[in-house]
Amino acid sequence: MREISRRRMYYGWLLVACVLVLFIGRLAFIQIWLKGHPVPATQHTLMEAARLQHERGVVLDSGRGHFHDRHGVPLTGKLIWTAVLFPVTDWNVFQPATLKDVAVILDTKPDQLAEIWSSLKEPVLWHGEGRIPVALRPEQRDALSALGLTQLKVYPYERRYEDKESGMQWLGYISGQRKETQRYGQYDGITGGSGLEKALDPLLNSLSPTVVYFSVDGHNQVIPELTPMVKANLNPYYPLRFTTTIDLSIQKEVEHLMSEAGASEGAIVVQDVHNGDVVAMVSSPFYNPERIHPAEGQWENKALQGAAPGSIFKIVTAAAALEAGISTPKEVFHCSGEYGRYGLSCWKKHGHGRLTLEDAFAQSCNVVFAELGQRLSPAQFQLAAQQLGVGRVLGWQASNVLGVPEIRPLDHEESGSVFADLEAAEDEGVRVQTAIGQRDVMMTPLQASNMIVTLLNQGQGFRPRMVNRVSYDNGQELQLWPVQRLRPEKSLSPKTTSILLTWMEKVVQKGTGSALKQGAAWRLAGKSGTAEVLHHGAAANHQWFTGYGPIEAPRYAVSVLLKNQKPGSRHRATELFGKVMNMLSASK
């Protein structure tokens, strides 16, 4: 029995010894190995995780790439100084006079400041009554620092957008927040919600954020004796910079003109005729990237959405007729004001009488173009539209860009349409309505301006760019995004493009755009359009004008769309086109 008891004791102690050896080995493994390697499901080592349990962080810079205009002017990212507020559990440390001093410096009321401050569980950037951190003036910054409060610090912060409205929906917005969590300091991801922010998202999120960490005690209070630690990625090459084709000064001027005109819904596009680059693109209603309300749709870019074009589509119809040889510039037609079929009439009540095709284009005669629609086949319509970039996606695109499978900066661009149904297009009535830009025809303002660019380049159009260069953060060029040509199966002939450009000059000289001759800084050319639509069940008009200037040495192609205008109202799209062109003539 004693022998058995000794044996049990021996094995018992042996088991205890083995457990102790395993325990000590485990501790050694943790101390030697895991302290320098990430803890599972986190990006931090064991030592960092332990430290972060007693730290609170504030993101000062998201690490996301930035956009600049064609002259290097920043479109995103502005370095400001702002206040960081920390939770206060014992308000006895604050004298009423001190709270009042802070409130005065921050341009707020003491009771409002106290309400915000007392509810904090984590340190936050001072937003005041707005949605983004408030930029402190130099005197505010100095005054706050002079108070020496441990519960309030002043730090530099990179603010991505201004909290105001603009017509730059092409830039887009970001969704999600990089928010410091209490335990491991991980972050919720920022993603692009629309526009360039979404299209280039894989290239923009290239760097971890810059965070300032503060040591706190068990009551979540800052320990003033411990110096804050800033964690930042000091890679000189990232984040990336994207140079857009936009001229910010022109963009803002166009936005001003659109606001001044009271244009509640529509778009304006300005393109460089030499390469198709988008110089300005304005969409109304304006949007605020810091106050996105998806259901209201202000973030939608009207410049990339299709709308009934009305008579500006007659450029396509005329091109199809000339290319197919079914008419000539000097063919004589007769307009009595009524077409006699399909309920179609001319905008001029008693008609234009005898007129050539050239005159019909200048006067935008519906009866003559209805006759062309009767003669043209669906295939001839489709070919001319494709040659002029209508009914297709236009924007610059490329595959395998810096490791990204596909890049399309104009990610929300619509293709528009000529016919909704090719079988139905065999019907004469459908083609007649199509010829004057009604029925199922849809065109985007970008297509309208790019159509002019194509004509000015003898039928050799471009894919419009909005980004032309990618650089490292130190300014070193990483990649150029080259000009791309639109390559239809068959381009318009130089003869046809020359005729159409001459006809657009006559639109301004003696046609529907003659109002542009008054007070114009440049000689201009273009085509007006009015499309009849229904808006909330009531009759309305889409007003268009697309054209170029100056005639002698064309620099810009511009399209203007004002949606849902009152029938019978003056053609404000033509007026706005003239104002934009006058502004461009004064720009450098």
C-alpha positions in Angstrom: 0.0 0.0 0.0 2.8 2.4 0.9 4.5 1.6 -2.3 1.4 2.4 -4.3 0.9 5.7 -2.4 4.5 6.7 -3.1 4.0 5.9 -6.7 0.8 8.0 -6.9 2.6 10.9 -5.2 5.5 10.6 -7.7 3.3 10.7 -10.7 1.2 13.5 -9.2 4.3 15.7 -8.7 5.5 14.7 -12.1 2.2 15.9 -13.6 2.5 19.2 -11.7 6.0 19.7 -12.9 5.0 19.1 -16.5 2.2 21.6 -16.2 4.6 24.2 -14.7 7.1 23.5 -17.5 4.4 24.0 -20.1 3.2 27.2 -18.4 6.7 28.6 -18.2 7.2 27.7 -21.8 4.0 29.5 -22.8 5.0 32.6 -20.9 8.4 32.5 -22.6 6.8 32.1 -26.0 4.5 35.1 -25.4 7.3 37.3 -24.0 9.9 36.4 -26.7 7.9 35.7 -29.8 4.4 37.3 -29.6 5.6 40.6 -28.2 7.1 41.4 -31.6 4.3 39.9 -33.8 0.7 40.9 -34.3 -2.0 39.5 -32.0 -4.5 37.4 -34.0 -7.3 39.5 -35.5 -5.4 42.8 -34.9 -2.7 44.8 -36.5 -0.8 45.4 -33.2 1.8 43.4 -31.3 1.0 42.2 -27.8 3.0 45.0 -26.3 1.3 47.6 -28.4 -2.2 46.1 -27.6 -1.4 46.2 -23.9 -0.3 49.8 -24.1 -3.3 50.8 -26.3 -5.7 49.5 -23.6 -4.5 52.5 -21.6 -4.4 55.0 -24.5 -6.9 57.0 -26.5 -6.2 58.2 -30.0 -7.4 60.9 -32.3 -7.0 60.7 -36.1 -5.2 63.8 -37.4 -4.8 62.7 -41.0 -6.7 59.8 -42.8 -3.7 59.0 -44.9 -5.9 59.1 -48.1 -4.5 60.5 -51.3 -5.5 63.9 -52.6 -6.7 65.7 -55.8 -5.3 68.9 -57.3 -6.5 71.0 -60.2 -4.5 71.3 -63.4 -2.4 74.1 -61.9 -1.6 72.2 -58.7 -4.2 73.9 -56.5 -5.5 71.4 -53.9 -9.1 70.2 -54.3 -9.0 68.0 -51.2 -7.0 68.3 -48.0 -6.4 71.5 -46.0 -4.1 71.6 -43.0 -5.7 73.4 -40.1 -5.2 73.7 -36.3 -8.1 72.5 -34.2 -8.9 71.7 -30.6 -9.1 68.2 -29.1 -11.4 67.8 -26.1 -11.0 65.0 -23.6 -13.6 63.5 -21.3 -14.0 65.3 -17.9 -15.3 63.3 -15.0 -14.6 65.8 -12.3 -16.0 69.2 -13.2 -14.6 70.6 -10.0 -11.3 71.0 -11.8 -12.9 73.6 -13.9 -13.6 77.0 -12.5 -16.6 78.8 -14.1 -14.1 81.5 -15.2 -12.0 78.9 -17.0 -14.9 77.3 -18.8 -16.0 80.8 -19.9 -12.5 81.6 -21.1 -12.5 78.4 -23.3 -16.0 79.2 -24.6 -15.0 82.7 -25.6 -11.9 81.5 -27.4 -13.9 78.8 -29.3 -16.7 81.3 -30.2 -19.4 79.4 -28.4 -21.5 79.7 -25.3 -20.3 78.2 -21.9 -23.5 76.1 -21.4 -23.3 74.7 -24.9 -19.6 73.9 -24.4 -20.3 72.2 -21.0 -23.1 70.1 -22.5 -20.8 68.8 -25.3 -17.8 68.3 -23.0 -19.6 66.6 -20.2 -21.1 63.9 -22.6 -17.7 62.8 -24.0 -16.6 59.2 -23.5 -13.6 59.5 -25.9 -11.4 62.5 -27.0 -12.9 64.3 -30.0 -12.0 67.1 -32.3 -13.9 70.4 -31.8 -16.7 70.7 -34.3 -18.7 73.5 -32.7 -22.2 73.4 -34.2 -20.9 72.1 -37.6 -20.0 68.7 -39.0 -16.3 69.2 -39.5 -13.5 70.2 -37.2 -13.3 74.0 -36.7 -10.2 75.7 -37.9 -8.6 77.8 -35.2 -7.3 81.2 -35.9 -3.7 81.9 -34.8 -4.8 84.0 -31.8 -7.3 81.2 -30.8 -4.6 78.6 -30.9 -2.2 80.6 -28.8 -4.9 81.5 -26.2 -5.9 77.8 -25.8 -2.4 76.7 -25.4 -1.7 79.4 -22.8 -4.5 77.9 -20.6 -2.4 74.8 -20.1 -5.4 72.5 -19.6 -4.8 68.7 -19.7 -8.3 68.2 -20.9 -7.8 70.3 -24.0 -5.0 70.2 -26.6 -4.4 71.9 -29.9 -3.2 69.8 -32.9 -2.8 70.1 -36.6 -5.5 68.3 -38.6 -6.0 67.6 -42.3 -9.6 68.5 -43.3 -10.6 66.8 -46.5 -13.5 69.1 -47.7 -14.9 72.5 -46.9 -18.4 72.4 -45.3 -20.1 74.1 -48.2 -22.0 73.4 -51.4 -20.5 73.2 -54.9 -21.2 71.8 -58.3 -18.2 69.4 -58.2 -20.2 66.1 -58.0 -17.5 64.6 -60.2 -15.2 64.8 -57.2 -17.7 62.8 -55.1 -17.6 62.1 -51.4 -16.3 59.6 -48.9 -18.3 57.4 -46.6 -17.3 55.8 -43.3 -15.0 57.2 -40.6 -11.6 56.3 -39.3 -12.6 56.1 -35.7 -10.2 55.0 -32.9 -11.6 52.1 -31.0 -11.0 51.8 -27.3 -9.2 48.5 -27.4 -6.8 48.0 -30.2 -6.7 51.2 -32.1 -8.2 49.7 -35.3 -10.1 51.8 -37.8 -13.3 51.6 -39.7 -12.4 52.0 -43.4 -13.0 55.0 -45.5 -14.4 54.3 -48.9 -15.4 56.5 -51.8 -19.1 57.0 -52.2 -19.2 58.5 -55.7 -17.2 60.3 -58.3 -13.4 60.3 -58.4 -13.4 59.3 -54.7 -15.1 56.0 -55.6 -13.5 55.4 -59.0 -10.0 55.8 -57.7 -10.6 54.3 -54.2 -8.1 51.5 -54.5 -5.3 54.0 -55.2 -6.4 56.6 -52.7 -6.3 54.3 -49.6 -2.6 53.6 -49.8 -1.4 54.7 -46.3 -2.4 54.2 -42.7 -3.6 57.3 -40.8 -1.7 59.6 -38.6 -2.9 59.3 -35.0 -1.9 61.0 -31.8 -2.2 58.7 -28.7 -2.7 60.0 -25.1 -2.1 57.9 -22.0 -5.2 57.7 -19.7 -5.8 56.4 -16.2 -8.5 54.0 -15.0 -11.0 56.9 -15.1 -10.3 57.6 -18.7 -8.5 60.9 -17.8 -5.4 62.1 -19.5 -2.1 61.5 -17.6 -0.4 64.9 -18.0 3.0 63.5 -17.0 3.2 61.2 -20.0 4.0 62.8 -23.3 1.5 62.1 -26.2 2.8 59.8 -28.9 2.2 60.4 -32.6 2.0 57.4 -34.8 2.5 58.2 -38.5 3.7 56.5 -41.7 6.7 58.6 -42.8 6.9 57.1 -46.3 7.9 60.0 -48.5 6.1 58.5 -51.5 2.6 58.0 -50.1 -0.3 58.9 -50.2 -0.6 59.5 -53.9 -1.5 62.8 -55.6 -3.9 63.0 -58.5 -3.7 65.9 -60.9 -7.1 66.5 -62.5 -7.8 68.4 -65.8 -10.0 70.8 -63.9 -9.2 74.5 -63.7 -10.5 75.4 -60.3 -10.8 79.1 -61.0 -12.9 78.4 -64.2 -15.0 75.8 -62.2 -15.9 78.3 -59.6 -16.7 81.0 -62.1 -19.1 78.6 -63.9 -20.7 77.6 -60.6 -21.2 81.3 -59.9 -22.8 81.9 -63.3 -25.1 79.0 -62.8 -26.2 80.2 -59.3 -26.7 83.7 -60.7 -28.9 82.3 -63.4 -31.1 80.6 -60.8 -30.6 77.2 -62.5 -32.1 74.8 -60.0 -31.4 71.7 -62.1 -29.0 71.1 -64.9 -25.4 71.0 -65.9 -22.6 72.9 -67.7 -19.5 71.2 -69.2 -16.4 73.0 -70.5 -13.9 71.0 -72.6 -10.5 71.8 -74.1 -11.1 71.3 -77.9 -7.4 70.3 -78.5 -7.5 67.1 -76.4 -11.1 66.7 -75.0 -10.0 67.3 -71.4 -12.7 68.4 -69.0 -11.8 71.9 -67.8 -15.0 72.5 -65.7 -18.1 70.4 -65.0 -20.9 71.8 -62.9 -24.0 70.0 -61.8 -27.1 71.6 -60.2 -28.5 71.3 -57.6 -25.2 71.7 -55.8 -24.0 69.3 -53.1 -22.1 69.4 -49.9 -19.7 66.4 -49.5 -20.0 66.7 -45.7 -23.8 66.6 -45.8 -24.8 63.8 -48.1 -28.5 62.8 -48.2 -28.6 59.9 -50.6 -32.4 60.0 -51.0 -32.3 63.7 -52.1 -29.9 63.0 -54.9 -27.8 66.2 -54.9 -24.6 64.1 -55.2 -25.8 62.8 -58.6 -23.9 64.4 -61.5 -26.4 65.8 -64.0 -23.5 66.3 -66.5 -23.2 62.5 -66.8 -26.9 61.7 -66.9 -29.0 61.4 -70.0 -31.8 63.8 -70.8 -34.0 64.5 -73.9 -31.8 66.7 -76.1 -34.3 68.3 -78.5 -32.8 70.1 -81.4 -29.2 69.8 -80.5 -29.6 66.2 -81.7 -30.2 67.7 -85.2 -26.4 67.8 -85.4 -26.5 63.9 -85.5 -29.5 63.9 -87.9 -27.7 66.3 -90.3 -24.5 64.3 -90.1 -26.3 61.1 -90.9 -28.1 62.7 -93.8 -24.9 64.2 -95.3 -22.9 61.0 -94.8 -25.6 58.8 -96.3 -26.1 61.2 -99.3 -29.9 61.5 -98.8 -29.8 65.3 -98.9 -27.4 68.2 -99.7 -26.9 71.6 -98.1 -28.7 73.3 -100.9 -31.7 71.0 -101.2 -34.9 73.1 -100.9 -37.7 72.2 -98.6 -41.0 73.8 -97.7 -42.2 74.4 -94.1 -45.8 75.4 -93.6 -45.6 75.0 -89.8 -47.3 71.6 -89.8 -45.7 68.3 -90.8 -49.1 66.7 -91.2 -48.4 63.4 -89.5 -47.6 62.1 -86.1 -48.9 65.3 -84.4 -45.6 67.0 -85.3 -45.3 70.7 -86.0 -42.6 73.3 -86.3 -41.9 75.7 -83.4 -42.6 78.6 -85.8 -46.4 78.7 -86.0 -46.9 79.7 -89.6 -43.8 77.9 -90.8 -40.5 79.0 -92.5 -41.7 78.7 -96.1 -39.1 77.7 -98.7 -35.7 77.0 -97.2 -32.6 75.0 -97.8 -31.2 72.3 -95.5 -28.5 74.7 -94.4 -31.2 77.3 -93.5 -33.3 74.6 -91.8 -30.4 73.8 -89.5 -29.9 77.5 -88.6 -33.6 78.0 -88.0 -34.0 74.6 -86.3 -36.9 73.7 -88.5 -38.7 70.6 -87.2 -40.6 69.9 -90.5 -37.4 69.7 -92.6 -35.7 67.4 -90.1 -38.8 65.2 -89.8 -38.5 64.7 -93.6 -34.8 63.6 -93.1 -36.0 61.2 -90.3 -38.4 59.7 -92.8 -35.6 59.1 -95.3 -32.9 57.8 -92.8 -32.7 54.2 -91.7 -32.1 53.2 -88.1 -28.6 52.0 -88.9 -27.7 55.4 -90.5 -28.9 57.2 -87.3 -27.0 54.8 -85.1 -23.8 55.1 -87.1 -23.8 58.9 -87.0 -24.5 58.9 -83.3 -21.7 56.5 -82.7 -19.3 58.6 -84.8 -20.2 61.7 -82.7 -20.0 59.9 -79.3 -23.8 59.7 -78.6 -25.4 56.6 -77.2 -22.1 55.3 -75.8 -20.0 55.8 -72.7 -17.3 58.3 -73.4 -15.0 58.7 -70.4 -11.3 57.8 -70.3 -10.7 54.3 -69.1 -7.8 51.8 -68.8 -7.0 48.3 -67.6 -4.3 47.3 -65.1 -3.5 50.8 -63.9 -0.9 50.6 -61.0 -2.2 47.1 -60.2 -5.9 48.0 -60.4 -7.7 45.8 -63.0 -9.8 48.7 -64.4 -10.0 52.4 -63.9 -13.0 54.5 -65.0 -12.8 58.0 -63.5 -16.3 58.9 -64.7 -17.8 55.9 -63.0 -21.4 57.1 -63.0 -21.5 58.1 -66.7 -24.6 57.0 -68.6 -24.5 56.0 -72.2 -27.7 57.7 -73.4 -29.6 56.3 -76.3 -30.9 56.9 -79.8 -33.6 54.2 -80.0 -35.1 52.3 -77.1 -36.0 49.4 -79.4 -34.4 48.8 -82.8 -37.5 46.9 -84.1 -39.7 49.9 -83.2 -37.2 52.1 -85.0 -38.3 50.6 -88.3 -41.5 52.6 -87.8 -41.5 55.9 -89.7 -43.1 57.8 -86.9 -40.4 56.7 -84.4 -37.7 57.9 -86.8 -39.4 61.2 -87.4 -39.6 62.0 -83.7 -36.0 60.8 -83.2 -34.7 63.1 -85.9 -35.7 66.2 -83.8 -34.3 64.8 -80.6 -37.5 63.6 -79.0 -39.0 60.1 -78.5 -36.4 57.9 -76.9 -33.3 60.0 -77.6 -31.2 60.6 -74.4 -28.0 62.6 -74.3 -25.7 63.7 -71.5 -24.2 67.2 -71.3 -20.8 65.6 -71.6 -21.8 64.0 -74.9 -23.2 67.3 -76.1 -19.9 69.2 -75.6 -17.7 66.2 -76.7 -19.7 66.1 -80.0 -18.5 69.6 -80.7 -14.9 68.5 -79.9 -15.2 65.7 -82.4 -16.4 68.0 -85.1 -13.6 70.5 -84.4 -11.1 67.6 -84.8 -12.4 66.5 -88.2 -14.3 63.6 -86.8 -11.4 62.3 -84.6 -12.9 62.6 -81.1 -11.4 62.0 -77.7 -12.3 60.1 -74.5 -12.6 63.0 -72.0 -10.1 62.9 -69.2 -10.6 64.2 -65.7 -7.2 63.0 -64.3 -4.0 63.2 -66.3 -1.2 62.5 -63.9 -0.5 60.5 -60.7 2.4 61.5 -58.5 4.1 60.4 -55.3 3.6 62.5 -52.2 7.0 64.1 -52.8 5.9 65.4 -56.2 7.8 62.8 -58.2 5.7 61.7 -61.2 4.5 58.1 -61.0 2.4 57.8 -64.1 0.9 59.9 -66.9 -2.6 59.0 -68.1 -2.4 59.7 -71.9 -5.0 61.2 -74.2 -7.2 58.6 -75.7 -9.0 58.8 -79.0 -12.6 57.7 -79.6 -12.3 55.1 -82.3 -15.6 54.5 -84.1 -15.7 51.9 -86.8 -15.9 54.7 -89.4 -15.2 58.4 -88.7 -17.2 61.3 -90.1 -15.7 62.7 -93.2 -13.8 66.0 -92.9 -16.2 67.4 -95.5 -19.2 66.7 -93.3 -17.6 68.1 -90.1 -16.6 71.3 -92.0 -20.2 71.8 -93.2 -21.7 71.2 -89.8 -19.2 73.7 -88.2 -20.1 76.3 -90.8 -23.8 75.7 -90.1 -23.3 76.2 -86.4 -21.7 79.6 -87.2 -24.9 80.5 -89.1 -27.0 79.5 -86.1 -25.5 82.4 -84.2 -25.2 84.8 -87.2 -28.8 84.5 -88.4 -30.5 81.6 -86.6 -31.9 80.6 -83.2 -28.7 81.6 -81.5 -28.6 85.2 -82.8 -28.9 86.7 -79.3 -25.3 85.6 -78.7 -24.0 88.3 -81.1 -24.9 91.0 -78.6 -22.1 91.7 -76.1 -20.0 88.6 -77.1 -16.3 88.9 -76.5 -15.7 86.1 -79.0 -17.3 85.1 -82.3 -19.3 82.0 -81.3 -20.9 79.0 -83.0 -23.3 76.4 -81.7 -26.8 74.8 -81.7 -29.7 75.4 -79.5 -32.3 72.8 -78.4 -35.6 72.6 -76.6 -37.0 69.2 -75.6 -40.6 68.8 -74.6 -40.9 66.6 -71.4 -43.2 65.8 -68.6 -42.1 66.8 -65.1 -44.3 65.4 -62.2 -47.1 65.1 -64.8 -46.9 68.6 -66.1 -45.5 69.9 -69.4 -41.9 71.3 -69.1 -38.9 72.0 -71.4 -35.3 71.0 -71.3 -33.3 73.9 -72.7 -29.9 73.2 -74.3 -27.1 75.0 -76.0 -23.9 73.5 -77.2 -21.1 75.2 -79.1 -17.6 76.6 -79.2 -15.5 79.6 -79.4 -13.7 81.6 -80.6 -14.5 80.7 -84.3 -11.1 81.9 -85.5 -9.0 79.7 -83.2 -11.4 77.4 -81.1 -10.3 76.9 -77.5 -13.3 75.6 -75.6 -16.4 73.5 -76.3 -19.3 74.2 -73.9 -22.6 72.6 -73.3 -25.4 74.0 -71.2 -28.5 72.1 -70.0 -31.3 73.7 -67.9 -33.9 71.1 -67.0 -37.6 71.4 -66.5 -38.0 75.0 -67.6 -41.5 76.5 -68.0 -42.8 76.2 -71.6 -42.7 79.4 -73.5 -40.1 81.0 -71.2 -37.0 82.7 -72.7 -34.1 80.5 -73.7 -31.9 80.9 -70.7 -29.5 78.1 -71.8 -28.4 80.3 -74.7 -27.9 83.3 -72.5 -25.9 81.2 -70.0 -23.7 79.8 -72.8 -22.9 83.3 -73.8 -21.9 84.3 -70.3 -19.7 81.3 -69.8 -18.0 82.0 -73.1 -17.4 85.7 -72.1 -15.9 84.5 -68.8 -13.6 82.0 -70.6 -12.4 84.8 -73.0 -11.2 86.7 -69.9 -9.5 83.7 -68.3 -5.8 83.1 -68.7 
